[in-house]
């Protein structure tokens, strides 16, 4: 697999080797069940996720699982991890990136991997419906909120510069744009609200992480994004502030074992155990400390988190199939308002 990954890197995909263990950590996942008894002390798990989750997985989730798995089985786990904009990561997996476990921004991206024949089980057939974390679409503003932004409509005002990622590459952007459109639809003007906000967008970044970096660099008066990104990058509101609109979208982030890859690598047992661990109270508490909302009901949403009066879902808008066709197809509303802006 190492030769394969080096080949992928030459195409511009950056693989991050995360949290390697000590003894025998150089063994490749492609060795699978053919390892000798000494090599079997280490198993490699290849993991793919969207860019803004890099720190929480590499610095906290991977080490926690490594400790758990070593205590449970005596086996070390080495992670080879890839992080990119969610849509780009999904396309890389479809095109051959040998990811064993994919934790992406939205169900639509996992569905693309399934449609390519790489996921063969019903990945949503568990009590969490395939999800690993929740969040909401919120607005990050400068400390003290000098532009007095309190609602989506405030992002349409002249002189307000808005940072937003590109839905062609970013799953986060799809959540953001759908939240704006859905909120506008409550007054019968989803396209109008979206068009008015897009007029104030100067740059469409590749990912939510890049959009947040643009905001942190001093560009823009507001950034639309995941609540967890805003809380994490502002160090829980020490460097800039969060605005939660009265009507916004619930973000549901999925995870799935990629069957064809784990079967080839012979590491299904550890892959499935990792997915199960991600829903455990231990892992869910780590996610909460990093700004996410838990999917495990045993872990509570912090009281400091704002729950908006109207929190709608993708399902309430007809599901990703309908939303993609209406907003993000070649002649979808987003491309229409982008073309009108020019």
Rosetta silent file (secondary structure, phi, psi, omega in degrees, C-alpha in Angstrom):
SEQUENCE: XXXXXXXXXXXXXXXXXXXXXXXXXXXXXXXXXXXXXXXXXXXXXXXXXXXXXXXXXXXXXXXXXXXXXXXXXXXXXXXXXXXXXXXXXXXXXXXXXXXXXXXXXXXXXXXXXXXXXXXXXXXXXXXXXXXXXXXXXXXXXXXXXXXXXXXXXXXXXXXXXXXXXXXXXXXXXXXXXXXXXXXXXXXXXXXXXXXXXXXXXXXXXXXXXXXXXXXXXXXXXXXXXXXXXXXXXXXXXXXXXXXXXXXXXXXXXXXXXXXXXXXXXXXXXXXXXXXXXXXXXXXXXXXXXXXXXXXXXXXXXXXXXXXXXXXXXXXXXXXXXXXXXXXXXXXXXXXXXXXXXX
SCORE:     score description
SCORE:     0.000 S_00000001
   1 L     0.000  -30.326 -176.922    0.000    0.000    0.000 S_00000001
   2 H   -60.224  -42.786  178.058    2.957    2.311    0.737 S_00000001
   3 H   -62.549  -37.673  179.160    3.956    2.361   -2.950 S_00000001
   4 H   -63.628  -44.825 -178.013    0.340    3.041   -3.833 S_00000001
   5 H   -65.046  -37.270  177.717    0.091    5.926   -1.395 S_00000001
   6 H   -62.803  -36.731  177.020    3.303    7.452   -2.713 S_00000001
   7 H   -65.193  -41.023  178.692    1.738    7.333   -6.155 S_00000001
   8 H   -62.754  -38.438 -178.573   -1.398    9.030   -4.894 S_00000001
   9 H   -61.846  -34.796  179.740    0.697   11.759   -3.284 S_00000001
  10 H   -66.549  -19.042  176.323    2.229   12.625   -6.646 S_00000001
  11 L   -86.841    3.261  175.226   -1.280   13.389   -7.859 S_00000001
  12 L   100.745    6.098  178.661   -1.607   16.036   -5.188 S_00000001
  13 L   -94.029  128.744 -175.531   -3.329   14.073   -2.445 S_00000001
  14 L   -99.879  117.516  176.394   -1.696   14.567    0.920 S_00000001
  15 E   -99.648  130.549 -179.924   -1.655   11.575    3.203 S_00000001
  16 E  -106.163  121.996  178.629   -0.857   12.275    6.815 S_00000001
  17 E   -83.059  110.309 -169.448    0.662    9.445    8.798 S_00000001
  18 E  -105.386  130.200  165.443   -1.098    9.835   12.118 S_00000001
  19 L    55.002   49.505  177.860   -0.150    8.587   15.564 S_00000001
  20 L   -63.146  146.748  177.356    2.121    5.689   14.637 S_00000001
  21 L   -88.014  174.758 -172.522    2.835    3.173   17.356 S_00000001
  22 L   -78.479  -80.937 -173.568    6.298    2.176   18.453 S_00000001
  23 L   -68.145  132.983  174.382    7.137   -1.481   17.745 S_00000001
  24 L    58.764   24.288 -174.617    6.558   -2.728   14.199 S_00000001
  25 L   -72.734   -9.205 -179.029    4.632    0.444   13.273 S_00000001
  26 L   -82.585   -3.640 -177.006    5.987    0.404    9.726 S_00000001
  27 L   -66.829  141.941 -176.019    3.910   -2.594    8.638 S_00000001
  28 L   -87.660  147.766  177.345    1.467   -1.897    5.792 S_00000001
  29 H   -62.205  -26.675 -176.738   -2.284   -2.429    5.957 S_00000001
  30 H   -69.789  -11.900  176.415   -2.045   -4.377    2.723 S_00000001
  31 H   -70.270  -30.847  173.847   -0.274   -7.193    4.608 S_00000001
  32 H    49.120 -135.310 -173.501   -3.612   -7.924    6.303 S_00000001
  33 H   -75.343   -2.287  179.398   -4.115  -11.403    7.689 S_00000001
  34 H   -84.939    7.710 -178.939   -0.845  -12.599    6.124 S_00000001
  35 L   -68.173  149.747  171.487    1.242  -11.091    8.952 S_00000001
  36 L   -74.223  173.259 -177.214    3.542  -13.277   11.030 S_00000001
  37 L   -63.352  -34.140  178.565    2.886  -13.625   14.736 S_00000001
  38 L   -73.878  -38.678  178.810    5.397  -10.863   15.543 S_00000001
  39 H   -68.216  -28.452 -176.304    4.010   -8.549   12.851 S_00000001
  40 H   -66.263   -6.819  176.540    0.448   -9.166   14.057 S_00000001
  41 H   -70.873  -15.671  177.936    1.233   -7.005   17.104 S_00000001
  42 E  -127.692  134.215  174.409    0.623   -4.018   14.827 S_00000001
  43 E  -125.387  140.662  179.518   -2.288   -3.416   12.468 S_00000001
  44 E  -100.661  133.122  177.018   -2.595   -0.454   10.109 S_00000001
  45 E  -120.138  122.238  178.838   -5.908    1.352    9.676 S_00000001
  46 E   -94.644  126.640 -169.524   -6.253    3.821    6.809 S_00000001
  47 E  -125.775  138.245  176.726   -8.638    6.630    7.664 S_00000001
  48 E  -128.652  135.883 -179.552  -10.145    9.420    5.568 S_00000001
  49 E  -150.346  175.832  179.332  -12.024   12.472    6.799 S_00000001
  50 E   -83.754  156.273 -161.552  -12.817   16.081    5.979 S_00000001
  51 H   -59.591  -36.251 -173.335  -10.167   18.702    6.606 S_00000001
  52 H   -74.830   -6.701  179.240  -11.495   20.426    9.709 S_00000001
  53 H   -93.241   -0.833 -172.203  -11.448   17.210   11.758 S_00000001
  54 H   -54.193  -49.007 -175.357   -7.682   16.684   11.420 S_00000001
  55 H   -65.745  -44.439 -176.127   -6.683   17.999   14.836 S_00000001
  56 H   -66.688  -38.261  178.986   -9.334   16.203   16.863 S_00000001
  57 H   -71.819  -51.641 -174.583   -8.624   12.853   15.235 S_00000001
  58 H   -67.508  -40.006 -173.436   -4.840   13.013   15.174 S_00000001
  59 H   -88.251  -22.602 -172.496   -4.308   14.612   18.559 S_00000001
  60 H  -130.886  -51.028 -175.220   -7.092   13.016   20.599 S_00000001
  61 H   -69.172  -48.743 -179.692   -9.263   10.322   18.973 S_00000001
  62 H   -58.042  -50.270  179.603   -6.458    8.200   17.481 S_00000001
  63 H   -60.880  -36.513  179.790   -4.407    8.078   20.722 S_00000001
  64 H   -65.086  -41.759  179.279   -7.533    7.247   22.759 S_00000001
  65 H   -70.339  -39.084  178.474   -8.418    4.335   20.465 S_00000001
  66 H   -58.316  -43.022  178.373   -4.829    3.094   20.358 S_00000001
  67 H   -64.724  -45.548 -179.975   -4.789    2.942   24.149 S_00000001
  68 H   -61.181  -47.261 -175.055   -8.196    1.234   24.245 S_00000001
  69 H   -70.200  -36.441  177.683   -7.320   -1.369   21.580 S_00000001
  70 H   -64.530  -41.818  178.937   -3.926   -2.176   23.070 S_00000001
  71 H   -68.078  -33.697 -176.453   -5.510   -2.786   26.482 S_00000001
  72 H   -79.359  -39.119 -170.335   -8.279   -4.896   24.929 S_00000001
  73 H  -123.052  -14.872 -173.344   -6.247   -7.020   22.486 S_00000001
  74 L    79.945    4.512 -176.154   -2.543   -6.389   23.079 S_00000001
  75 L  -102.704  137.908  175.152   -2.357   -5.165   19.487 S_00000001
  76 E   -86.715  147.847  176.960   -0.971   -1.797   18.388 S_00000001
  77 E  -116.843  127.359  172.836   -2.813    0.302   15.808 S_00000001
  78 E  -107.675  128.531  179.143   -1.008    2.519   13.320 S_00000001
  79 E   -99.806  129.896  163.442   -3.152    5.108   11.533 S_00000001
  80 E  -106.593  115.567 -170.004   -2.482    6.320    7.999 S_00000001
  81 E  -120.439  141.261  177.776   -4.802    9.311    7.697 S_00000001
  82 E  -123.777  131.342  179.869   -5.928   11.489    4.814 S_00000001
  83 E  -129.465  129.943  179.822   -7.770   14.795    5.300 S_00000001
  84 E  -155.910  173.162  171.448   -9.291   16.915    2.529 S_00000001
  85 L   -54.074  141.494 -169.007  -12.463   18.797    1.714 S_00000001
  86 H   -56.311  -46.114  179.140  -15.248   16.238    2.118 S_00000001
  87 H   -63.590  -40.602  178.509  -16.310   16.096   -1.520 S_00000001
  88 H   -66.720  -38.901  178.854  -12.699   15.880   -2.675 S_00000001
  89 H   -64.503  -43.034  178.312  -11.971   13.132   -0.120 S_00000001
  90 H   -60.765  -43.027  179.468  -14.969   11.108   -1.303 S_00000001
  91 H   -64.525  -37.738  178.364  -13.819   11.397   -4.926 S_00000001
  92 H   -63.563  -40.963  178.675  -10.304   10.286   -3.956 S_00000001
  93 H   -64.703  -44.444  177.598  -11.701    7.186   -2.226 S_00000001
  94 H   -59.775  -35.925 -176.662  -13.858    6.382   -5.256 S_00000001
  95 L   -86.994    4.863  172.367  -10.788    6.811   -7.466 S_00000001
  96 L   123.809   -4.444  176.225   -8.677    4.391   -5.436 S_00000001
  97 L   -62.576  120.174 -166.293   -7.472    5.980   -2.196 S_00000001
  98 L   -82.497   58.283 -177.197   -7.472    2.809   -0.006 S_00000001
  99 L   -76.903  132.524  178.004   -9.376    4.176    2.994 S_00000001
 100 L   -85.985  -38.998  179.563  -10.715    1.591    5.474 S_00000001
 101 E  -130.192  125.645  179.347  -12.933    3.974    7.470 S_00000001
 102 E  -111.934  124.315  175.934  -14.430    7.160    6.007 S_00000001
 103 E  -121.633   96.989 -170.517  -15.809    9.865    8.324 S_00000001
 104 L  -110.330 -177.823 -172.605  -17.055   12.616    6.042 S_00000001
 105 L   -76.907  -37.722 -174.931  -19.097   15.774    6.255 S_00000001
 106 L  -144.485  155.227 -175.885  -22.395   14.584    4.827 S_00000001
 107 H   -58.524  -32.695 -178.782  -24.253   11.395    3.970 S_00000001
 108 H   -58.257  -36.172  179.754  -24.248   12.270    0.283 S_00000001
 109 H   -71.773  -37.811  174.498  -20.456   11.814    0.174 S_00000001
 110 H   -66.017  -38.510  178.825  -20.642    8.377    1.827 S_00000001
 111 H   -60.641  -34.826  178.957  -23.405    7.458   -0.625 S_00000001
 112 H   -64.605  -37.072  177.300  -21.058    8.259   -3.535 S_00000001
 113 H   -67.812  -39.592  177.804  -18.563    5.741   -2.172 S_00000001
 114 H   -65.703  -42.426 -179.633  -21.353    3.189   -1.824 S_00000001
 115 H   -63.594  -24.819  176.570  -22.600    3.862   -5.354 S_00000001
 116 L   -80.354   -1.376  177.324  -19.078    3.120   -6.599 S_00000001
 117 L    87.104    7.659 -177.280  -19.438   -0.363   -5.093 S_00000001
 118 L   -87.136  -27.148  173.899  -16.876    0.107   -2.315 S_00000001
 119 L  -108.035  118.818 -173.739  -19.393    0.035    0.553 S_00000001
 120 L  -108.719   -8.336  178.680  -21.555   -3.075    0.308 S_00000001
 121 L  -100.646  167.998  175.309  -23.444   -3.010    3.622 S_00000001
 122 L   -79.560   96.062 -170.891  -26.291   -0.706    4.702 S_00000001
 123 L   -70.709  -12.658  179.352  -24.097    1.834    6.457 S_00000001
 124 L  -101.340   10.572 -173.062  -27.092    3.643    8.012 S_00000001
 125 L   -91.270   35.222  174.157  -28.651    0.534    9.572 S_00000001
 126 L  -119.455  175.284 -174.988  -27.492    1.169   13.134 S_00000001
 127 L   -68.092  -13.136  176.950  -29.123    3.055   15.993 S_00000001
 128 L   -98.241    3.924 -178.729  -27.114    6.164   15.092 S_00000001
 129 L    54.965   32.712  176.669  -28.295    5.999   11.451 S_00000001
 130 L    83.240    2.914 -175.551  -24.645    5.973   10.398 S_00000001
 131 E   -94.597  154.984  179.714  -23.785    9.266   12.118 S_00000001
 132 E  -120.936  -30.481  176.909  -20.856    9.989   14.418 S_00000001
 133 E  -146.537  158.882  171.105  -21.283   13.688   15.339 S_00000001
 134 E  -119.198  163.542  171.264  -23.798   16.514   15.016 S_00000001
 135 E  -160.283 -170.472  172.810  -23.363   20.259   14.726 S_00000001
 136 E  -138.013  159.471  174.206  -25.327   23.236   13.403 S_00000001
 137 E   -82.749  125.425 -177.557  -24.646   25.885   10.773 S_00000001
 138 E  -134.284 -177.841 -178.893  -23.696   29.117   12.530 S_00000001
 139 E  -122.819  127.759  172.061  -22.005   32.446   11.822 S_00000001
 140 E   -94.971  134.328 -179.392  -18.600   33.497   13.131 S_00000001
 141 E  -129.584  165.222  178.675  -18.153   37.248   13.600 S_00000001
 142 E   -63.000  151.034 -177.332  -15.386   39.528   14.799 S_00000001
 143 L   -53.382  129.033 -178.293  -14.933   39.803   18.557 S_00000001
 144 L    85.613   -5.794  176.769  -17.627   42.013   20.009 S_00000001
 145 L    53.231   61.063 -175.446  -19.686   41.722   16.792 S_00000001
 146 L   -63.867  -23.954  178.178  -18.875   45.225   15.471 S_00000001
 147 L   -90.308    4.270  176.048  -21.194   44.835   12.454 S_00000001
 148 L    54.661   48.271  179.909  -24.098   43.868   14.771 S_00000001
 149 L   -85.258  122.919 -179.429  -24.860   40.658   12.901 S_00000001
 150 L  -128.414  -12.851 -173.775  -27.718   38.709   14.494 S_00000001
 151 L  -149.905  170.402  176.082  -29.445   36.954   11.603 S_00000001
 152 H   -59.344  -39.483 -177.079  -28.996   35.665    8.076 S_00000001
 153 H   -63.230  -26.137  178.349  -30.511   38.863    6.698 S_00000001
 154 H   -67.541  -20.960  178.077  -27.738   40.878    8.340 S_00000001
 155 H   -77.615   -6.788  179.326  -25.277   39.138    6.005 S_00000001
 156 H   -92.732   -6.630 -174.018  -27.023   40.807    3.044 S_00000001
 157 L   -68.681  145.092  176.677  -26.242   44.361    4.183 S_00000001
 158 L   -58.761  138.816  177.443  -23.962   46.529    2.050 S_00000001
 159 L    87.976   -5.407  177.552  -20.383   46.547    3.296 S_00000001
 160 L   -94.590  115.614 -179.702  -20.606   43.166    5.071 S_00000001
 161 L   -94.906  125.715 -174.156  -17.999   40.779    3.621 S_00000001
 162 E  -111.675  133.959  174.061  -18.911   37.095    4.039 S_00000001
 163 E   -97.165  132.917 -175.661  -16.511   34.117    3.887 S_00000001
 164 E  -150.481  138.495  175.886  -17.978   30.921    2.435 S_00000001
 165 E   -81.069  172.566 -174.437  -16.466   27.686    1.025 S_00000001
 166 L   -94.536  123.481 -178.436  -17.155   26.244   -2.425 S_00000001
 167 L   -69.643  -11.798  176.498  -19.838   23.508   -2.691 S_00000001
 168 L   -68.932  -25.638 -178.626  -18.022   21.983   -5.671 S_00000001
 169 L  -122.901  -24.818 -170.000  -15.354   20.668   -3.284 S_00000001
 170 L  -108.267  124.652  171.870  -16.610   21.238    0.266 S_00000001
 171 H   -65.922  -35.753  177.900  -19.278   19.271    2.094 S_00000001
 172 H   -58.818  -38.683  179.319  -19.346   22.065    4.650 S_00000001
 173 H   -62.361  -36.684  178.939  -20.320   24.519    1.929 S_00000001
 174 H   -64.457  -41.487  175.680  -23.333   22.367    1.067 S_00000001
 175 H   -61.123  -46.547 -176.210  -24.482   22.501    4.681 S_00000001
 176 H   -60.194  -50.285 -176.079  -23.909   26.289    4.798 S_00000001
 177 H   -67.931  -37.540  177.912  -25.748   27.074    1.581 S_00000001
 178 H   -66.111  -36.943  177.658  -28.605   24.710    2.398 S_00000001
 179 H   -62.413  -44.152  179.746  -29.000   26.388    5.805 S_00000001
 180 H   -64.308  -47.873 -179.600  -29.279   29.815    4.175 S_00000001
 181 H   -61.744  -46.499 -178.661  -31.711   28.594    1.540 S_00000001
 182 H   -61.975  -39.853  177.481  -33.830   26.666    4.063 S_00000001
 183 H   -65.196  -39.976  178.803  -34.070   29.647    6.402 S_00000001
 184 H   -67.245  -32.532 -179.989  -35.102   31.865    3.493 S_00000001
 185 H   -63.806  -23.168  179.667  -37.738   29.369    2.393 S_00000001
 186 L   -63.861  -24.699  175.888  -39.574   29.936    5.659 S_00000001
 187 L  -110.045   12.365  177.552  -40.580   33.326    4.274 S_00000001
 188 L    77.260   19.951 -175.668  -40.849   32.053    0.703 S_00000001
 189 L  -137.823   48.096 -178.536  -37.599   33.659   -0.437 S_00000001
 190 H   -61.671  -46.749  179.900  -34.863   31.032   -0.237 S_00000001
 191 H   -64.985  -40.002 -179.128  -33.249   31.947   -3.548 S_00000001
 192 H   -63.562  -43.818  178.817  -33.457   35.668   -2.795 S_00000001
 193 H   -64.562  -43.461  179.417  -31.747   35.339    0.584 S_00000001
 194 H   -61.861  -45.685 -179.507  -29.053   33.117   -0.889 S_00000001
 195 H   -61.950  -40.861 -177.894  -28.413   35.501   -3.787 S_00000001
 196 H   -67.761  -34.608  177.857  -28.173   38.523   -1.489 S_00000001
 197 H   -75.466  -41.316 -179.637  -25.614   36.816    0.767 S_00000001
 198 H   -61.772  -30.902  175.992  -23.551   35.428   -2.140 S_00000001
 199 L   -58.624  -26.625 -178.421  -23.243   38.987   -3.480 S_00000001
 200 L   -95.628    5.194  177.868  -21.209   39.753   -0.357 S_00000001
 201 E   -91.181  125.780 -179.429  -18.883   36.747   -0.761 S_00000001
 202 E   -92.411  -37.541 -176.627  -15.463   37.681   -2.163 S_00000001
 203 E  -135.297  134.641  172.450  -13.756   34.267   -2.226 S_00000001
 204 E  -100.777  101.933 -178.168  -15.131   30.711   -2.381 S_00000001
 205 E   -74.570  161.386 -176.526  -12.507   28.647   -0.539 S_00000001
 206 L   -66.133  -34.535 -173.642  -11.921   24.946   -1.240 S_00000001
 207 L  -142.287  168.667  174.125  -12.964   23.761    2.220 S_00000001
 208 H   -62.531  -36.413  178.288  -14.520   24.872    5.482 S_00000001
 209 H   -62.738  -44.621  179.622  -11.042   24.821    7.005 S_00000001
 210 H   -65.330  -38.266  178.251   -9.705   27.136    4.290 S_00000001
 211 H   -64.414  -40.863  177.234  -12.686   29.460    4.713 S_00000001
 212 H   -65.926  -37.359  177.516  -12.079   29.622    8.456 S_00000001
 213 H   -64.620  -38.455  176.285   -8.393   30.340    7.818 S_00000001
 214 H   -59.551  -44.986  178.803   -9.397   33.200    5.523 S_00000001
 215 H   -64.372  -43.936 -179.899  -11.511   34.660    8.311 S_00000001
 216 H   -63.272  -29.189 -179.859   -8.772   34.172   10.898 S_00000001
 217 L   -74.252   -7.462  177.267   -6.321   35.981    8.623 S_00000001
 218 L   108.105    0.399 -179.540   -8.495   39.105    8.914 S_00000001
 219 L   -90.934  126.858  175.949  -10.485   38.865    5.680 S_00000001
 220 L    97.457  154.168  176.896  -14.247   39.263    6.012 S_00000001
 221 L   -97.599  -19.679 -178.513  -16.730   40.430    8.623 S_00000001
 222 E  -152.847  149.798  175.267  -18.448   37.057    9.000 S_00000001
 223 E  -128.418  131.108  177.638  -17.819   33.413    8.168 S_00000001
 224 E   -94.777  129.706 -177.527  -20.579   30.856    7.667 S_00000001
 225 E  -172.541 -174.716  175.867  -19.626   27.408    8.893 S_00000001
 226 E   -63.150  140.397  173.919  -19.966   24.520   11.281 S_00000001
 227 H   -57.487  -39.715 -177.922  -20.508   25.527   14.878 S_00000001
 228 H   -64.218  -36.585  176.145  -17.715   23.139   15.894 S_00000001
 229 H   -63.989  -44.084 -178.678  -15.259   24.915   13.566 S_00000001
 230 H   -63.131  -46.250 -179.450  -16.235   28.301   14.957 S_00000001
 231 H   -65.398  -41.852 -177.534  -15.916   27.174   18.573 S_00000001
 232 H   -69.936  -48.900 -174.973  -12.635   25.351   17.985 S_00000001
 233 H   -71.944  -24.040  175.055  -10.898   27.971   15.855 S_00000001
 234 L   -89.575    6.491 -175.013  -11.995   30.805   18.158 S_00000001
 235 L    52.998   52.428 -178.338  -10.745   28.721   21.115 S_00000001
 236 L    54.604   53.864  169.111  -14.336   28.598   22.333 S_00000001
 237 L    73.429   21.672  175.296  -15.064   32.257   21.560 S_00000001
 238 L   -82.701  -27.253 -176.965  -11.906   33.811   23.029 S_00000001
 239 L  -109.922  -26.112  168.164  -10.768   35.262   19.694 S_00000001
 240 E  -150.565  174.144 -168.722  -14.044   35.814   17.836 S_00000001
 241 E  -108.853  161.144  178.145  -17.765   35.423   18.504 S_00000001
 242 E  -113.323  138.101  171.584  -20.539   33.073   17.382 S_00000001
 243 E  -118.343  125.741  176.508  -23.985   34.035   16.144 S_00000001
 244 L  -106.142  109.664  178.981  -26.647   31.311   15.973 S_00000001
 245 L   -60.389  154.437 -178.118  -29.502   32.390   13.675 S_00000001
 246 L   -64.711  -25.565  176.466  -33.017   31.725   14.960 S_00000001
 247 E  -127.186  120.487  179.382  -33.523   29.314   12.050 S_00000001
 248 E  -153.958 -179.957 -169.112  -30.679   27.080   10.932 S_00000001
 249 E  -104.928  136.475  172.236  -29.761   23.568    9.828 S_00000001
 250 E   -76.082  126.860  176.737  -28.787   20.541   11.891 S_00000001
 251 E   -94.444  130.759  178.858  -25.511   19.087   10.600 S_00000001
 252 E  -125.113  114.723 -173.816  -25.211   15.288   10.740 S_00000001
 253 E  -100.576  124.182 -174.095  -21.752   13.835   10.047 S_00000001
 254 E   -93.775  164.033  172.908  -21.531   10.180    8.902 S_00000001
 255 E  -142.668  146.039  179.052  -18.950    7.413    9.282 S_00000001
 256 E  -155.651  145.329  168.761  -18.688    4.067    7.472 S_00000001
 257 E   -74.938  133.303  178.121  -16.402    1.098    7.022 S_00000001
 258 L   -92.488   98.481 -167.651  -15.340    0.847    3.359 S_00000001
 259 H   -54.678  -49.361 -174.905  -15.968   -2.873    2.809 S_00000001
 260 H   -61.889  -33.538 -179.285  -13.895   -3.517   -0.311 S_00000001
 261 H   -76.284  -44.027  179.877  -10.813   -1.929    1.259 S_00000001
 262 H   -67.181  -32.865  177.517  -10.994   -3.658    4.641 S_00000001
 263 H   -66.874  -36.936  178.282  -11.602   -6.994    2.942 S_00000001
 264 H   -71.366  -36.724 -177.528   -8.506   -6.458    0.836 S_00000001
 265 H   -85.391  -16.914 -179.638   -6.432   -5.332    3.841 S_00000001
 266 L    71.093   31.329 -176.671   -7.779   -7.997    6.199 S_00000001
 267 L  -125.384   32.687 -177.771   -8.449   -5.538    9.023 S_00000001
 268 H   -59.198  -40.864 -175.551  -12.248   -5.542    9.296 S_00000001
 269 H   -57.984  -47.472 -178.145  -12.237   -6.379   13.011 S_00000001
 270 H   -73.975  -32.844  178.002  -10.252   -3.301   14.017 S_00000001
 271 H   -63.480  -46.444  179.742  -12.075   -1.069   11.493 S_00000001
 272 H   -67.977  -35.501  177.622  -15.485   -1.994   12.884 S_00000001
 273 H   -65.972  -35.986  178.909  -14.190   -1.645   16.447 S_00000001
 274 H   -65.446  -44.379  177.581  -12.928    1.858   15.624 S_00000001
 275 H   -60.906  -42.543  177.986  -16.333    2.925   14.283 S_00000001
 276 H   -63.244  -40.571  179.278  -17.969    1.523   17.405 S_00000001
 277 H   -62.029  -35.926 -178.184  -15.441    3.361   19.601 S_00000001
 278 H   -61.736  -24.567  178.247  -16.288    6.665   17.897 S_00000001
 279 L   -94.034   -2.494 -178.522  -19.825    6.411   19.331 S_00000001
 280 L   -69.914  155.890  176.666  -18.591    5.493   22.832 S_00000001
 281 H   -54.317  -38.084 -179.345  -18.996    7.998   25.688 S_00000001
 282 H   -60.447  -50.498 -178.887  -15.212    8.431   25.800 S_00000001
 283 H   -70.126  -39.464 -179.652  -14.919    9.451   22.156 S_00000001
 284 H   -63.019  -35.691  176.479  -18.158   11.451   22.152 S_00000001
 285 H   -66.916  -34.960  175.139  -16.904   13.526   25.098 S_00000001
 286 H   -63.599  -45.322  178.144  -13.734   14.264   23.132 S_00000001
 287 H   -59.980  -42.925 -179.529  -15.848   15.461   20.214 S_00000001
 288 H   -61.892  -40.182  178.631  -17.935   17.648   22.537 S_00000001
 289 H   -64.174  -18.219  179.394  -14.779   19.254   23.949 S_00000001
 290 L  -105.391   19.262  170.820  -13.944   20.161   20.361 S_00000001
 291 L    96.258   -5.273  178.620  -17.246   21.879   19.623 S_00000001
 292 L   -79.772  167.876  170.861  -19.329   19.015   18.201 S_00000001
 293 E  -107.811  138.756 -172.676  -22.723   17.872   19.449 S_00000001
 294 L   -77.480  153.786  171.467  -22.946   14.196   20.474 S_00000001
 295 L  -100.767  -18.615  176.736  -25.000   11.470   18.800 S_00000001
 296 L   -81.626  117.205 -175.691  -24.774    9.174   21.835 S_00000001
 297 L   -64.470  -15.087  177.425  -27.670   10.177   24.140 S_00000001
 298 L   -71.926  -16.706  178.484  -25.585    9.207   27.172 S_00000001
 299 L  -108.668  123.560 -173.006  -23.434   12.293   26.476 S_00000001
 300 L   -88.577  149.677  171.877  -25.289   15.569   26.907 S_00000001
 301 L   -69.792  129.591 -179.700  -25.045   18.714   24.824 S_00000001
 302 L   -56.889  143.331 -179.752  -23.318   21.375   26.966 S_00000001
 303 L   -63.691  -22.168 -179.928  -25.681   23.979   28.417 S_00000001
 304 L   -73.262  -14.319  179.535  -23.467   26.688   26.944 S_00000001
 305 L   -79.961  138.007 -179.622  -24.477   25.604   23.425 S_00000001
 306 L   -87.000  128.727  172.789  -27.343   27.542   21.878 S_00000001
 307 L  -103.208  113.948 -176.218  -30.303   25.602   20.521 S_00000001
 308 L   -68.181  155.719  179.593  -32.095   27.806   17.973 S_00000001
 309 L   -57.675  -35.860  179.861  -35.901   28.093   18.028 S_00000001
 310 E  -126.806  104.870  178.003  -36.117   26.422   14.621 S_00000001
 311 E  -111.693  103.417 -177.306  -33.557   23.717   13.873 S_00000001
 312 E   -97.410  171.703 -173.903  -34.497   22.014   10.610 S_00000001
 313 L  -126.709  166.247  174.181  -32.938   18.977    8.924 S_00000001
 314 L   -59.965  -38.840 -179.779  -31.967   17.740    5.472 S_00000001
 315 H   -61.185  -37.270 -179.412  -34.857   15.273    5.695 S_00000001
 316 H   -68.506  -17.278  177.338  -37.313   18.122    6.221 S_00000001
 317 H   -98.118    4.586  176.374  -36.095   19.589    2.918 S_00000001
 318 L   106.044    0.544  179.903  -36.625   16.295    1.086 S_00000001
 319 L    93.245  165.023 -175.242  -33.227   14.611    1.575 S_00000001
 320 H   -64.011  -32.864  179.523  -29.853   15.108   -0.080 S_00000001
 321 H   -58.741  -47.607 -179.761  -31.042   13.828   -3.460 S_00000001
 322 H   -69.585  -41.487 -179.648  -33.644   16.572   -3.748 S_00000001
 323 H   -64.780  -43.852  178.921  -31.393   19.230   -2.195 S_00000001
 324 H   -59.738  -44.584 -178.255  -28.497   18.386   -4.513 S_00000001
 325 H   -65.130  -41.613 -175.723  -30.716   18.583   -7.572 S_00000001
 326 H   -75.728  -40.168 -172.750  -32.312   21.876   -6.549 S_00000001
 327 H  -101.878  -36.381 -165.210  -29.254   23.688   -5.203 S_00000001
 328 H  -119.329    5.597  174.497  -26.070   22.082   -6.482 S_00000001
 329 L   -72.162  173.673 -177.547  -26.740   20.590   -9.928 S_00000001
 330 L   -55.920  -36.953  178.398  -25.285   22.294  -13.016 S_00000001
 331 L  -107.563   24.322 -179.146  -28.405   24.435  -13.319 S_00000001
 332 L   -72.496  170.368 -174.389  -29.080   24.526   -9.580 S_00000001
 333 H   -61.453  -34.927 -178.362  -29.893   27.650   -7.630 S_00000001
 334 H   -65.714  -44.795  177.742  -26.367   28.149   -6.350 S_00000001
 335 H   -65.223  -32.318  177.588  -24.876   28.260   -9.842 S_00000001
 336 H   -65.105  -46.204 -177.857  -27.706   30.557  -10.901 S_00000001
 337 H   -73.246  -28.514  176.942  -27.042   33.100   -8.165 S_00000001
 338 H   -68.033  -42.028  178.772  -23.277   32.818   -8.729 S_00000001
 339 H   -66.700  -37.903  179.600  -23.715   33.548  -12.430 S_00000001
 340 H   -66.714  -31.769  179.141  -26.036   36.496  -11.665 S_00000001
 341 H   -63.314  -37.795 -178.285  -23.389   37.921   -9.319 S_00000001
 342 L   -71.588    0.000    0.000  -20.882   38.081  -12.184 S_00000001
